[in-house]
């Protein structure tokens, strides 16, 4: 941790006696957040909205730092994703995944953050549903000329990347893995 960071302890339990014991044992250790369920926790720490990426994005939104995604527009409110003006046939889950991965700032998304953000639930270590959705999204993104690709960071999560042009760039030109 750097000098200005303070860890926050979080306890989520439907059992009031568990919450009480945690509060008694951890009193004075540091900042403590205690709530009965994940909905309460999410209400305390709402995720920033990601509405559009591309030329129609709001003027107040920062542009992606290194990658140029102006050809990709993710309109979550309109349930539409376009690449170079052509609509893509994505499911709700695929749209939500792409909105997170492409939303500013373009960054690495952990399995935990993606799972909570797209499915609205707690990540319990089972990544099968996430890997399956990413696999379907990858298949559709591969069909785009010069389109973005979903890159796996093993054991951590996913990020959106420019299309690979050669294996020398650090990952294969044709990703055949299920993830």
ChimeraX attribute file (.defattr): number of C-alpha atoms within 10 A of each C-alpha:
attribute: neighborCount
match mode: 1-to-1
recipient: residues
	/A:1	6
	/A:2	5
	/A:3	5
	/A:4	5
	/A:5	7
	/A:6	10
	/A:7	10
	/A:8	10
	/A:9	12
	/A:10	13
	/A:11	17
	/A:12	16
	/A:13	15
	/A:14	12
	/A:15	11
	/A:16	11
	/A:17	10
	/A:18	14
	/A:19	17
	/A:20	11
	/A:21	11
	/A:22	16
	/A:23	16
	/A:24	10
	/A:25	9
	/A:26	12
	/A:27	11
	/A:28	9
	/A:29	11
	/A:30	11
	/A:31	12
	/A:32	15
	/A:33	14
	/A:34	16
	/A:35	17
	/A:36	15
	/A:37	13
	/A:38	17
	/A:39	12
	/A:40	12
	/A:41	16
	/A:42	14
	/A:43	9
	/A:44	11
	/A:45	8
	/A:46	9
	/A:47	11
	/A:48	6
	/A:49	10
	/A:50	19
	/A:51	19
	/A:52	21
	/A:53	24
	/A:54	21
	/A:55	13
	/A:56	13
	/A:57	18
	/A:58	12
	/A:59	8
	/A:60	6
	/A:61	14
	/A:62	12
	/A:63	20
	/A:64	17
	/A:65	10
	/A:66	11
	/A:67	14
	/A:68	14
	/A:69	22
	/A:70	15
	/A:71	16
	/A:72	23
	/A:73	25
	/A:74	27
	/A:75	20
	/A:76	17
	/A:77	8
	/A:78	8
	/A:79	12
	/A:80	16
	/A:81	23
	/A:82	16
	/A:83	20
	/A:84	15
	/A:85	10
	/A:86	12
	/A:87	13
	/A:88	15
	/A:89	12
	/A:90	18
	/A:91	14
	/A:92	13
	/A:93	16
	/A:94	19
	/A:95	21
	/A:96	21
	/A:97	21
	/A:98	25
	/A:99	22
	/A:100	24
	/A:101	21
	/A:102	26
	/A:103	25
	/A:104	17
	/A:105	16
	/A:106	19
	/A:107	17
	/A:108	19
	/A:109	18
	/A:110	15
	/A:111	20
	/A:112	17
	/A:113	18
	/A:114	21
	/A:115	20
	/A:116	16
	/A:117	17
	/A:118	18
	/A:119	15
	/A:120	13
	/A:121	15
	/A:122	12
	/A:123	14
	/A:124	8
	/A:125	8
	/A:126	10
	/A:127	14
	/A:128	11
	/A:129	11
	/A:130	19
	/A:131	17
	/A:132	13
	/A:133	15
	/A:134	22
	/A:135	19
	/A:136	16
	/A:137	20
	/A:138	20
	/A:139	14
	/A:140	16
	/A:141	20
	/A:142	16
	/A:143	9
	/A:144	15
	/A:145	10
	/A:146	14
	/A:147	18
	/A:148	24
	/A:149	20
	/A:150	23
	/A:151	20
	/A:152	20
	/A:153	13
	/A:154	8
	/A:155	8
	/A:156	11
	/A:157	18
	/A:158	21
	/A:159	19
	/A:160	21
	/A:161	21
	/A:162	15
	/A:163	18
	/A:164	19
	/A:165	12
	/A:166	11
	/A:167	10
	/A:168	9
	/A:169	9
	/A:170	8
	/A:171	13
	/A:172	12
	/A:173	13
	/A:174	12
	/A:175	17
	/A:176	9
	/A:177	7
	/A:178	11
	/A:179	19
